[in-house]
Amino acid sequence: MKKVLIFSFLVFVMLLGGCKGTGKALGPDESKPAVTTAGKSFFWDKDLRPAVAVPSKLVAQPGVEPAEPALEELDIKTAQPMREMQPVTEATTVQPMRQLEPVAPARTGQPELVTASVEEMQPVTREFVAPTRTYDKIVPATGLIAMDGVDGHILSMTYPRPDYGIIQIEKAMPKEIRLNEPFTYAIKVVNLTDMMLTDVVITETLSKEFAFKGSDPTALTQNNQLVWEINSLGPKANKTIKISGVASDTDQLEHCTAITHTMRDCAMVRVVQPTLELTKIAPAEALLCEPIPVEFVVTNTGTGAAQNVQIVDTLPAGMQTADGKGKVVLDAGTLAAQESRRFSIKLRATKTGVYVNKATATSASGLRAESDATLTNVRQPILAITKAGPQRQYLRRPISYEITVINKGDGPARNTMIEDIIPPGVTSIEATAGAQLSTSKLVWELGTLEPNTSKKVRVSYVPTKEGEVMATATATAYCAETVTDTSKTKITGIAATRLEVVDLEDPVEVGNTTTYVITVINQGSAADTNVRVVCMLDDKLQYVSSAGATAGSIMGRTVSFAPLRNLEPRTKATWRVVVRGARAGDVRFKATMHTDTLALPVEQTEATHVYQQYNMSN
């Protein structure tokens, strides 16, 4: 029993001696404090794992001697209070004591982070006077380097210690900021190792005088803390975080950064599991007349080979392969891990409609994958054309036609064209803009005509002969049937008969004669028939004779000519009436014309002056 008590006392003395250590460099098997918080100190072992935690009152404070320990102390192995001293048996293993280094007291109010991978960043000095960015001070115990630049402060820390760097953190802060004006500072995290770091967590504790506005990337907020979780940070990789906010008070801002991470050294056993993934790619829309391109991509997304892989696609009714089959079967063979095979085929639809289906990939070992459903809407343009014009038109008068083409189908009519055949016996061809004359037809290129839309064009001709004009227009488009429409117009002539009357001698002396010439002119495009001319003589005139296209006769003071049966277009007929002046005065000679095409007679009057020669004896 005496031996046990002596041994316990020696352990207790060694523990006190470790707390009063001078902070010399640690040996290869010794650990170093990770972070000091209010009331606890944490250590790393040689593998950088959390080690023993002891009460903060055992940690040496600068200039303060540690108090004598009470009987109730922490058990070194379990970190639990020892209520009473237990006897030590021969089987009991005594752990070597670890020397503690003095650490600075933690700032009050900081969160307690129980982890081996935590280091708080604290500014070394409040003011920096160097005009350029220089190293101001290095704190060996924390690896913290404070740098001062023209535009601000940069705090750099190598974690867990300067001679064994895993992560480096640089915080760039402005020297000063104005009250209530936004500013931004940055935190840069660098992986100094050649290994992947995982589960990296950065915690930024903000001052209460700082109004947080946002960060890039977005942080998780916990009271006055910002937390960023980085799942992995590759070898020599870095990550920059930007924080924006506003100083809401003139008190100095103090922002502290803490970081945790995981570095794993694992022995892995590779488990092989091939997995199939199938992708089917088909167009969302297609026209009935064109082939439908479809692609299949099968991939072994797992590990290990997938053997005898086969793709099967059972087609829906109305769709088939190029050779008329209703099923697609493709052999992909053996797929190594991460290997893909791509197949391209062309299908065709026998009718319009919406086609939805899936494909399946299988392997010899029972692997199975199903593609997402593809939807293809098979459509078709359907054209209709009309050519509207007059049913009758007079010769040498323009005939105007309006040609309308409409897409009545559900698919776009690409490369839509209208062709209008120029009929024989016409001239003076006119058309709306865009028409191109090609030999004996006019062509309009209309581009794409969407479903339920139409376009109109116009054309006109001048017929040169009587008869019937057959005007035909045709519309064509890609994947649409050709449509045609014909408009018939009957061409007839029209008579336009004009009457003229002139006297050959004016004035006329009493007793002398003058001749009235009556001319009938057909200016129209058709013959006029039954042209009749009747003349009325003034009572101061005396009938002498008449002649012309037809014979004339006198009855009283009326001269009538026999009807002229036919007066062709662009021709004229003439009659003459010779009269003698019977008395002096102004006389009127009136001629009246009747034809079959005129509903009312045409009258023409010629004035003649008959004078009396004075006797010289008078």
C-alpha positions as CSV (number, residue, x, y, z in Angstrom):
1,M,0.0,0.0,0.0
2,K,2.9,2.3,0.7
3,K,4.3,1.7,-2.7
4,V,1.0,2.6,-4.3
5,L,0.8,5.9,-2.4
6,I,4.4,6.8,-3.4
7,F,3.8,6.0,-7.0
8,S,0.6,8.2,-7.1
9,F,2.4,11.1,-5.5
10,L,5.2,10.9,-8.2
11,V,2.5,10.9,-10.9
12,F,1.0,14.0,-9.3
13,V,4.4,15.8,-9.2
14,M,5.1,15.0,-12.8
15,L,1.7,16.4,-13.8
16,L,2.5,19.7,-12.0
17,G,5.9,19.8,-13.6
18,G,4.3,19.4,-17.1
19,C,1.9,22.4,-16.4
20,K,5.0,24.6,-15.5
21,G,6.9,23.7,-18.7
22,T,8.9,26.3,-20.5
23,G,7.2,25.8,-23.9
24,K,10.2,24.1,-25.5
25,A,9.8,22.2,-28.8
26,L,7.9,19.0,-28.5
27,G,9.3,15.6,-29.2
28,P,8.0,13.4,-32.0
29,D,5.6,11.6,-29.7
30,E,4.4,14.7,-28.0
31,S,1.3,16.7,-28.8
32,K,0.6,20.4,-29.1
33,P,-2.4,22.4,-28.0
34,A,-4.9,22.8,-30.8
35,V,-6.9,25.7,-29.4
36,T,-7.5,27.4,-26.1
37,T,-11.1,28.3,-25.2
38,A,-12.5,29.6,-22.0
39,G,-11.9,26.8,-19.5
40,K,-10.3,24.0,-21.7
41,S,-7.2,23.2,-23.6
42,F,-7.0,20.6,-26.4
43,F,-4.0,18.7,-27.8
44,W,-2.9,16.8,-30.8
45,D,-1.1,13.5,-30.8
46,K,1.5,12.6,-33.3
47,D,-1.2,11.6,-35.8
48,L,-3.0,15.0,-35.4
49,R,-5.9,13.5,-33.5
50,P,-7.5,15.0,-30.4
51,A,-5.7,14.1,-27.2
52,V,-6.1,14.8,-23.5
53,A,-8.1,17.8,-22.3
54,V,-7.2,19.3,-18.9
55,P,-8.8,22.2,-17.0
56,S,-7.6,25.6,-18.0
57,K,-6.4,26.3,-14.5
58,L,-3.6,23.8,-15.1
59,V,-2.3,25.9,-18.0
60,A,0.4,28.2,-17.1
61,Q,-0.5,31.9,-17.5
62,P,2.2,34.4,-18.3
63,G,3.6,35.8,-15.1
64,V,1.3,33.7,-12.8
65,E,2.4,30.7,-10.9
66,P,-0.1,27.8,-10.9
67,A,-2.0,27.2,-7.7
68,E,-1.4,24.0,-5.8
69,P,-3.7,21.3,-7.1
70,A,-6.4,20.0,-4.9
71,L,-7.0,16.3,-4.3
72,E,-9.8,16.2,-6.9
73,E,-7.9,16.3,-10.2
74,L,-8.6,14.9,-13.7
75,D,-7.8,11.3,-14.4
76,I,-5.1,11.4,-17.2
77,K,-6.7,8.6,-19.2
78,T,-10.4,9.5,-18.9
79,A,-10.3,13.2,-18.2
80,Q,-12.8,12.6,-15.3
81,P,-12.4,13.9,-11.8
82,M,-10.7,11.6,-9.3
83,R,-12.9,11.5,-6.2
84,E,-10.5,9.3,-4.4
85,M,-7.1,7.8,-4.9
86,Q,-7.4,4.2,-6.1
87,P,-4.7,1.6,-5.3
88,V,-2.3,0.8,-8.1
89,T,-1.8,-2.9,-8.9
90,E,1.0,-4.4,-10.8
91,A,-1.2,-4.7,-14.0
92,T,-1.8,-1.0,-14.0
93,T,-0.1,0.7,-17.0
94,V,1.2,4.2,-16.4
95,Q,0.9,6.5,-19.4
96,P,3.8,8.8,-20.1
97,M,3.2,12.4,-19.1
98,R,2.9,15.0,-21.9
99,Q,4.4,18.4,-21.3
100,L,2.0,21.3,-21.7
101,E,3.0,24.5,-23.5
102,P,1.7,27.8,-22.3
103,V,-1.0,29.2,-24.5
104,A,-2.7,32.6,-24.6
105,P,-6.1,32.8,-22.9
106,A,-9.1,32.5,-25.2
107,R,-11.2,35.4,-26.0
108,T,-14.4,35.5,-24.0
109,G,-17.6,34.9,-25.8
110,Q,-16.1,32.7,-28.5
111,P,-17.8,29.3,-29.3
112,E,-16.3,26.2,-27.8
113,L,-15.1,24.0,-30.6
114,V,-14.1,20.5,-29.3
115,T,-12.0,19.3,-32.3
116,A,-8.4,18.8,-33.1
117,S,-8.6,20.9,-36.3
118,V,-9.6,24.3,-34.9
119,E,-7.4,27.4,-34.8
120,E,-8.8,30.8,-34.2
121,M,-7.4,33.7,-36.2
122,Q,-6.6,36.8,-33.9
123,P,-5.0,40.0,-35.1
124,V,-1.5,40.5,-33.7
125,T,-1.6,44.3,-33.6
126,R,-4.3,46.8,-33.9
127,E,-2.4,49.3,-36.0
128,F,0.0,48.9,-38.9
129,V,2.3,51.6,-40.0
130,A,4.3,50.1,-42.8
131,P,3.5,51.8,-46.1
132,T,3.7,48.6,-48.2
133,R,2.7,45.0,-47.6
134,T,5.3,43.5,-45.3
135,Y,5.5,40.8,-42.6
136,D,4.9,42.6,-39.3
137,K,5.1,39.8,-36.8
138,I,5.1,36.1,-36.6
139,V,3.7,34.3,-33.6
140,P,5.4,30.9,-33.4
141,A,2.9,29.3,-31.2
142,T,0.0,29.8,-33.6
143,G,1.6,30.3,-37.0
144,L,-0.2,33.6,-37.3
145,I,1.4,36.2,-39.6
146,A,0.1,39.7,-39.7
147,M,0.8,41.7,-42.9
148,D,0.0,45.4,-43.6
149,G,-0.7,46.8,-47.0
150,V,-1.7,50.1,-48.6
151,D,-5.3,49.0,-48.9
152,G,-5.7,47.0,-45.7
153,H,-4.6,44.2,-43.4
154,I,-3.9,40.6,-44.3
155,L,-3.8,38.0,-41.6
156,S,-2.2,34.7,-42.6
157,M,-2.1,31.5,-40.5
158,T,-0.6,28.1,-41.2
159,Y,-2.4,25.3,-39.5
160,P,-1.7,23.3,-37.3
161,R,1.7,24.9,-36.9
162,P,4.2,26.7,-39.2
163,D,6.6,23.7,-39.5
164,Y,3.8,21.3,-40.3
165,G,1.4,23.1,-42.5
166,I,-1.9,21.5,-43.6
167,I,-4.1,24.4,-44.2
168,Q,-3.2,28.1,-44.7
169,I,-5.8,30.8,-44.1
170,E,-5.4,34.4,-45.3
171,K,-7.9,37.1,-44.3
172,A,-7.8,40.4,-46.1
173,M,-9.4,43.2,-44.2
174,P,-9.5,46.9,-45.0
175,K,-7.5,49.3,-42.8
176,E,-10.6,51.3,-41.9
177,I,-14.1,51.7,-43.1
178,R,-16.7,54.4,-42.8
179,L,-19.7,54.1,-40.6
180,N,-22.9,52.7,-42.3
181,E,-21.0,52.3,-45.6
182,P,-20.8,48.8,-47.1
183,F,-17.5,47.0,-47.4
184,T,-16.2,43.5,-48.3
185,Y,-13.4,41.4,-47.0
186,A,-12.1,38.0,-48.0
187,I,-11.0,34.7,-46.5
188,K,-8.8,32.4,-48.5
189,V,-8.3,28.8,-47.6
190,V,-5.4,26.9,-49.1
191,N,-4.7,23.1,-49.0
192,L,-0.9,22.9,-48.5
193,T,-0.7,19.2,-48.8
194,D,-0.7,16.7,-51.7
195,M,-3.7,15.0,-50.3
196,M,-7.5,15.6,-50.5
197,L,-8.9,17.3,-47.4
198,T,-12.5,16.5,-46.6
199,D,-15.3,18.0,-44.4
200,V,-13.6,21.4,-44.2
201,V,-15.8,23.7,-42.1
202,I,-15.0,27.5,-41.8
203,T,-16.7,29.4,-39.0
204,E,-16.6,33.2,-39.0
205,T,-17.6,34.9,-35.7
206,L,-18.9,38.5,-36.4
207,S,-18.9,41.5,-34.3
208,K,-22.2,42.7,-33.0
209,E,-21.5,46.1,-34.5
210,F,-21.3,44.4,-38.0
211,A,-24.6,44.2,-40.1
212,F,-24.1,41.2,-42.3
213,K,-25.4,41.7,-45.9
214,G,-24.2,38.6,-47.8
215,S,-21.4,36.3,-48.7
216,D,-20.1,34.5,-51.8
217,P,-20.5,31.6,-51.4
218,T,-23.7,31.8,-49.3
219,A,-23.1,30.9,-45.7
220,L,-25.2,29.2,-43.1
221,T,-26.0,31.7,-40.3
222,Q,-26.0,30.7,-36.7
223,N,-26.6,33.7,-34.4
224,N,-23.5,35.9,-34.9
225,Q,-21.6,33.2,-36.8
226,L,-21.2,32.3,-40.5
227,V,-20.5,28.7,-41.4
228,W,-19.2,27.4,-44.8
229,E,-19.0,23.7,-45.4
230,I,-16.5,22.5,-48.0
231,N,-17.0,18.8,-48.7
232,S,-13.5,18.4,-50.2
233,L,-10.5,20.5,-51.0
234,G,-8.1,19.0,-53.5
235,P,-4.3,18.9,-53.2
236,K,-2.8,22.4,-53.4
237,A,-6.3,23.7,-54.1
238,N,-7.7,26.9,-52.6
239,K,-11.1,28.4,-51.9
240,T,-11.9,32.1,-51.5
241,I,-14.9,33.4,-49.4
242,K,-16.1,37.0,-49.7
243,I,-18.2,38.6,-46.9
244,S,-20.1,41.9,-47.2
245,G,-21.6,44.1,-44.6
246,V,-21.9,47.4,-42.9
247,A,-20.4,48.8,-39.7
248,S,-23.3,49.9,-37.6
249,D,-21.3,51.4,-34.8
250,T,-18.0,53.2,-34.4
251,D,-16.6,50.5,-32.1
252,Q,-13.7,48.5,-33.6
253,L,-14.8,45.4,-35.5
254,E,-13.3,42.1,-34.5
255,H,-14.0,39.1,-36.7
256,C,-12.5,35.7,-35.8
257,T,-12.1,32.7,-38.1
258,A,-12.1,29.0,-37.0
259,I,-11.6,26.0,-39.3
260,T,-12.0,22.3,-39.0
261,H,-11.1,19.5,-41.4
262,T,-10.7,15.8,-41.8
263,M,-7.7,14.0,-43.3
264,R,-8.2,10.3,-43.7
265,D,-5.7,7.6,-44.3
266,C,-7.9,4.6,-45.2
267,A,-7.3,1.2,-46.4
268,M,-9.9,0.4,-49.1
269,V,-11.2,-2.8,-50.5
270,R,-12.6,-2.4,-54.0
271,V,-16.1,-3.7,-54.4
272,V,-17.0,-4.2,-58.1
273,Q,-20.6,-3.6,-59.0
274,P,-21.4,-2.8,-62.7
275,T,-24.5,-0.6,-63.2
276,L,-26.2,0.2,-66.5
277,E,-27.6,3.5,-67.5
278,L,-29.6,4.0,-70.7
279,T,-30.4,7.2,-72.5
280,K,-32.7,7.5,-75.4
281,I,-32.7,10.7,-77.5
282,A,-35.5,11.4,-80.0
283,P,-36.7,14.6,-81.6
284,A,-39.7,16.3,-79.9
285,E,-41.2,16.9,-83.4
286,A,-40.9,15.4,-86.8
287,L,-42.7,15.5,-90.1
288,L,-44.5,12.5,-91.5
289,C,-42.4,12.4,-94.7
290,E,-39.0,12.4,-93.1
291,P,-37.1,9.8,-91.1
292,I,-37.0,10.2,-87.4
293,P,-33.4,10.0,-86.0
294,V,-33.1,8.2,-82.6
295,E,-30.0,7.7,-80.5
296,F,-29.4,5.2,-77.7
297,V,-26.5,5.6,-75.3
298,V,-25.8,2.7,-72.8
299,T,-23.2,3.3,-70.1
300,N,-21.7,1.1,-67.4
301,T,-21.7,3.7,-64.7
302,G,-20.5,1.2,-62.0
303,T,-17.3,-0.8,-61.6
304,G,-16.5,-4.0,-63.2
305,A,-17.5,-5.2,-66.7
306,A,-21.1,-5.7,-67.7
307,Q,-21.3,-8.5,-70.3
308,N,-23.7,-9.2,-73.1
309,V,-25.5,-5.9,-72.9
310,Q,-28.5,-5.6,-75.2
311,I,-30.9,-2.7,-75.9
312,V,-34.5,-3.4,-76.8
313,D,-37.0,-0.8,-77.9
314,T,-40.5,-2.0,-78.6
315,L,-42.1,0.7,-80.9
316,P,-45.6,2.0,-80.5
317,A,-48.2,1.3,-83.2
318,G,-47.8,3.6,-86.2
319,M,-44.0,3.7,-85.9
320,Q,-41.5,1.3,-87.4
321,T,-37.9,0.8,-88.4
322,A,-36.6,1.6,-91.9
323,D,-37.1,-2.1,-92.9
324,G,-40.7,-2.2,-91.5
325,K,-40.1,-3.9,-88.1
326,G,-41.9,-2.9,-84.9
327,K,-38.9,-3.6,-82.5
328,V,-35.4,-2.3,-82.2
329,V,-32.8,-4.8,-80.9
330,L,-29.2,-3.6,-80.5
331,D,-26.2,-5.7,-79.1
332,A,-23.7,-3.5,-77.1
333,G,-21.5,-6.5,-76.1
334,T,-19.3,-6.1,-73.0
335,L,-19.0,-2.7,-71.4
336,A,-16.1,-2.0,-69.1
337,A,-16.5,0.3,-66.1
338,Q,-17.5,3.8,-67.3
339,E,-17.6,2.7,-70.9
340,S,-20.4,3.8,-73.2
341,R,-21.8,2.6,-76.5
342,R,-23.8,4.8,-78.8
343,F,-26.2,3.6,-81.5
344,S,-28.0,5.7,-84.1
345,I,-31.0,4.5,-86.1
346,K,-33.8,6.0,-88.2
347,L,-37.4,5.3,-87.7
348,R,-40.5,6.4,-89.7
349,A,-44.1,7.0,-88.8
350,T,-47.0,5.7,-90.9
351,K,-49.4,8.4,-89.6
352,T,-49.4,11.6,-87.7
353,G,-49.8,11.6,-83.9
354,V,-47.9,11.6,-80.6
355,Y,-45.6,8.6,-80.0
356,V,-44.3,7.9,-76.5
357,N,-42.2,4.9,-75.4
358,K,-39.2,3.7,-73.4
359,A,-36.2,1.5,-74.2
360,T,-34.6,-1.1,-71.9
361,A,-31.0,-2.3,-71.5
362,T,-30.1,-5.7,-70.0
363,S,-27.0,-7.7,-69.3
364,A,-26.2,-11.4,-68.9
365,S,-25.9,-11.0,-65.1
366,G,-29.4,-9.6,-64.8
367,L,-28.6,-5.9,-64.8
368,R,-31.4,-3.8,-66.1
369,A,-31.9,-0.1,-67.0
370,E,-34.8,1.7,-68.5
371,S,-34.5,5.0,-70.4
372,D,-36.8,8.0,-69.8
373,A,-39.8,8.1,-71.9
374,T,-39.4,10.0,-75.2
375,L,-42.2,11.9,-76.8
376,T,-42.2,12.6,-80.6
377,N,-45.1,14.5,-82.2
378,V,-45.3,13.5,-85.8
379,R,-47.0,16.2,-87.9
380,Q,-47.7,17.0,-91.5
381,P,-48.4,20.2,-93.4
382,I,-51.5,20.2,-95.6
383,L,-51.8,22.9,-98.2
384,A,-54.9,24.4,-99.8
385,I,-54.9,27.0,-102.6
386,T,-57.6,29.1,-104.2
387,K,-57.3,31.4,-107.3
388,A,-60.2,33.9,-107.4
389,G,-60.9,36.2,-110.4
390,P,-63.8,37.5,-112.5
391,Q,-66.0,35.1,-114.5
392,R,-66.3,37.6,-117.4
393,Q,-64.2,40.4,-118.6
394,Y,-64.1,42.6,-121.7
395,L,-61.4,42.2,-124.3
396,R,-58.3,44.3,-123.7
397,R,-59.3,45.0,-120.1
398,P,-57.0,43.7,-117.3
399,I,-58.1,40.5,-115.4
400,S,-57.0,40.5,-111.8
401,Y,-56.6,37.3,-109.7
402,E,-56.0,36.8,-106.0
403,I,-54.1,33.6,-105.1
404,T,-54.4,32.4,-101.5
405,V,-52.4,29.5,-100.0
406,I,-53.2,28.2,-96.5
407,N,-51.6,25.5,-94.3
408,K,-54.5,23.4,-92.9
409,G,-52.2,20.8,-91.3
410,D,-50.5,20.6,-87.9
411,G,-46.9,20.8,-89.2
412,P,-44.9,23.7,-90.6
413,A,-44.9,23.9,-94.4
414,R,-41.3,24.7,-95.2
415,N,-40.1,26.1,-98.5
416,T,-43.6,27.0,-99.6
417,M,-43.9,28.2,-103.2
418,I,-46.7,29.4,-105.5
419,E,-46.4,28.9,-109.2
420,D,-48.9,30.7,-111.6
421,I,-49.1,29.5,-115.2
422,I,-49.3,32.4,-117.6
423,P,-52.2,31.6,-120.0
424,P,-51.8,32.2,-123.7
425,G,-53.2,35.2,-125.4
426,V,-52.5,37.7,-122.6
427,T,-50.1,40.6,-122.2
428,S,-49.1,43.3,-119.7
429,I,-48.5,40.9,-116.8
430,E,-48.3,42.5,-113.4
431,A,-47.8,40.8,-110.0
432,T,-47.2,41.6,-106.3
433,A,-43.7,42.0,-104.9
434,G,-41.5,38.9,-104.8
435,A,-42.7,37.3,-108.0
436,Q,-40.1,35.9,-110.3
437,L,-40.8,35.3,-114.0
438,S,-39.6,31.9,-115.1
439,T,-40.3,31.0,-118.8
440,S,-44.2,30.8,-118.8
441,K,-44.9,31.1,-115.1
442,L,-44.6,33.4,-112.1
443,V,-43.0,32.0,-108.9
444,W,-43.3,33.3,-105.3
445,E,-41.1,31.8,-102.6
446,L,-43.0,32.2,-99.3
447,G,-40.6,30.4,-96.9
448,T,-42.2,28.6,-94.0
449,L,-46.0,28.6,-93.6
450,E,-47.0,27.7,-90.0
451,P,-50.1,25.7,-89.3
452,N,-53.4,27.6,-89.7
453,T,-51.7,30.6,-91.5
454,S,-52.1,31.8,-95.0
455,K,-50.4,34.1,-97.5
456,K,-51.9,35.9,-100.5
457,V,-50.4,37.1,-103.8
458,R,-52.0,38.9,-106.8
459,V,-51.5,38.8,-110.6
460,S,-53.2,40.5,-113.5
461,Y,-53.2,40.0,-117.3
462,V,-54.7,41.9,-120.3
463,P,-56.4,39.4,-122.8
464,T,-55.7,40.1,-126.5
465,K,-58.5,38.0,-127.9
466,E,-62.0,36.9,-127.1
467,G,-62.6,33.5,-125.6
468,E,-61.9,31.8,-122.3
469,V,-58.8,32.4,-120.1
470,M,-57.7,29.4,-118.0
471,A,-55.7,30.7,-115.1
472,T,-54.0,27.9,-113.0
473,A,-51.9,28.3,-109.8
474,T,-50.0,25.6,-107.9
475,A,-48.7,25.5,-104.3
476,T,-45.9,23.2,-103.1
477,A,-44.0,22.8,-99.8
478,Y,-41.6,20.4,-98.1
479,C,-43.5,17.3,-96.9
480,A,-46.8,18.5,-98.3
481,E,-48.8,17.3,-101.3
482,T,-49.0,19.7,-104.3
483,V,-52.3,21.5,-104.7
484,T,-53.7,23.3,-107.7
485,D,-56.6,25.6,-108.5
486,T,-57.9,27.0,-111.8
487,S,-60.0,30.1,-112.5
488,K,-61.9,30.5,-115.8
489,T,-62.7,33.9,-117.2
490,K,-64.8,34.5,-120.4
491,I,-63.4,37.3,-122.5
492,T,-65.9,39.2,-124.6
493,G,-65.6,42.4,-126.7
494,I,-67.5,45.6,-126.1
495,A,-68.6,48.1,-128.7
496,A,-67.9,51.8,-128.1
497,T,-69.6,53.7,-130.9
498,R,-69.2,57.4,-131.2
499,L,-71.1,59.9,-133.5
500,E,-69.5,62.9,-135.2
501,V,-71.2,65.6,-137.4
502,V,-69.4,68.4,-139.3
503,D,-70.3,70.9,-142.0
504,L,-67.8,71.4,-144.9
505,E,-68.8,75.0,-145.7
506,D,-69.6,77.5,-143.1
507,P,-71.0,80.2,-143.5
508,V,-73.1,79.6,-146.5
509,E,-74.7,82.2,-148.8
510,V,-78.4,81.9,-149.4
511,G,-78.8,79.8,-152.5
512,N,-75.5,78.0,-152.2
513,T,-74.9,74.5,-150.8
514,T,-73.0,72.9,-148.0
515,T,-72.4,69.3,-147.0
516,Y,-72.9,67.7,-143.6
517,V,-70.6,64.7,-143.0
518,I,-71.9,62.1,-140.4
519,T,-69.3,59.7,-139.1
520,V,-69.9,56.7,-136.8
521,I,-66.7,55.3,-135.1
522,N,-66.6,52.0,-133.2
523,Q,-63.8,52.5,-130.6
524,G,-64.6,49.3,-128.7
525,S,-63.3,45.7,-128.8
526,A,-66.5,44.2,-130.3
527,A,-68.6,44.9,-133.4
528,D,-71.7,47.1,-133.1
529,T,-74.8,46.1,-135.1
530,N,-77.8,47.7,-136.6
531,V,-76.3,51.2,-136.7
532,R,-79.0,53.6,-137.8
533,V,-78.6,57.3,-138.6
534,V,-81.5,59.9,-138.8
535,C,-80.9,63.6,-139.7
536,M,-83.3,66.6,-139.0
537,L,-83.1,69.7,-141.4
538,D,-83.6,73.2,-140.2
539,D,-86.4,75.1,-142.0
540,K,-83.9,77.5,-143.4
541,L,-82.2,74.6,-145.2
542,Q,-83.4,72.8,-148.3
543,Y,-82.5,69.1,-148.9
544,V,-80.4,68.5,-152.0
545,S,-79.0,64.9,-151.8
546,S,-77.6,62.2,-149.5
547,A,-75.1,59.3,-149.7
548,G,-72.9,57.1,-147.6
549,A,-72.4,53.6,-146.0
550,T,-76.2,53.0,-146.6
551,A,-78.8,54.5,-148.8
552,G,-80.8,57.5,-147.5
553,S,-84.4,58.8,-148.0
554,I,-86.1,62.0,-147.3
555,M,-89.5,62.4,-145.7
556,G,-90.5,65.9,-145.0
557,R,-87.5,67.5,-143.2
558,T,-86.2,64.1,-142.0
559,V,-83.4,62.2,-143.8
560,S,-83.2,58.5,-142.8
561,F,-80.4,56.1,-143.7
562,A,-80.9,52.4,-143.9
563,P,-79.4,50.4,-140.9
564,L,-75.8,49.3,-141.1
565,R,-75.8,45.6,-140.0
566,N,-72.3,45.4,-138.6
567,L,-69.6,47.9,-137.6
568,E,-66.4,46.2,-136.6
569,P,-64.1,47.3,-133.8
570,R,-61.7,50.1,-134.7
571,T,-63.7,50.9,-137.9
572,K,-66.0,53.8,-139.0
573,A,-68.9,54.4,-141.3
574,T,-69.6,57.8,-143.1
575,W,-72.8,59.4,-144.5
576,R,-73.2,62.8,-146.4
577,V,-76.2,65.1,-146.7
578,V,-76.1,68.0,-149.1
579,V,-78.3,71.0,-148.4
580,R,-78.9,74.5,-149.8
581,G,-79.4,77.7,-147.8
582,A,-82.9,78.8,-148.2
583,R,-83.1,81.8,-145.8
584,A,-80.5,83.7,-143.9
585,G,-80.0,83.0,-140.3
586,D,-78.4,80.5,-137.8
587,V,-79.4,77.0,-138.5
588,R,-79.0,73.7,-136.8
589,F,-78.4,70.3,-138.4
590,K,-79.1,67.4,-135.9
591,A,-78.1,63.8,-136.4
592,T,-79.3,60.9,-134.2
593,M,-77.6,57.5,-134.0
594,H,-79.2,54.2,-132.8
595,T,-77.3,50.8,-132.3
596,D,-78.0,47.5,-130.7
597,T,-75.5,48.0,-127.9
598,L,-76.8,51.5,-127.0
599,A,-79.9,51.7,-124.8
600,L,-80.4,55.4,-125.6
601,P,-79.8,57.2,-128.9
602,V,-76.8,59.5,-129.4
603,E,-77.5,63.0,-130.7
604,Q,-75.1,65.4,-132.3
605,T,-75.9,69.0,-133.6
606,E,-73.9,71.1,-136.0
607,A,-74.5,74.9,-136.3
608,T,-74.2,76.6,-139.7
609,H,-74.6,80.3,-140.5
610,V,-76.6,81.1,-143.7
611,Y,-76.2,84.7,-144.8
612,Q,-77.9,86.9,-147.5
613,Q,-75.6,88.8,-149.9
614,Y,-76.5,92.6,-149.9
615,N,-77.5,94.2,-153.2
616,M,-75.0,96.9,-154.3
617,S,-77.7,99.2,-155.6
618,N,-79.0,99.4,-152.1
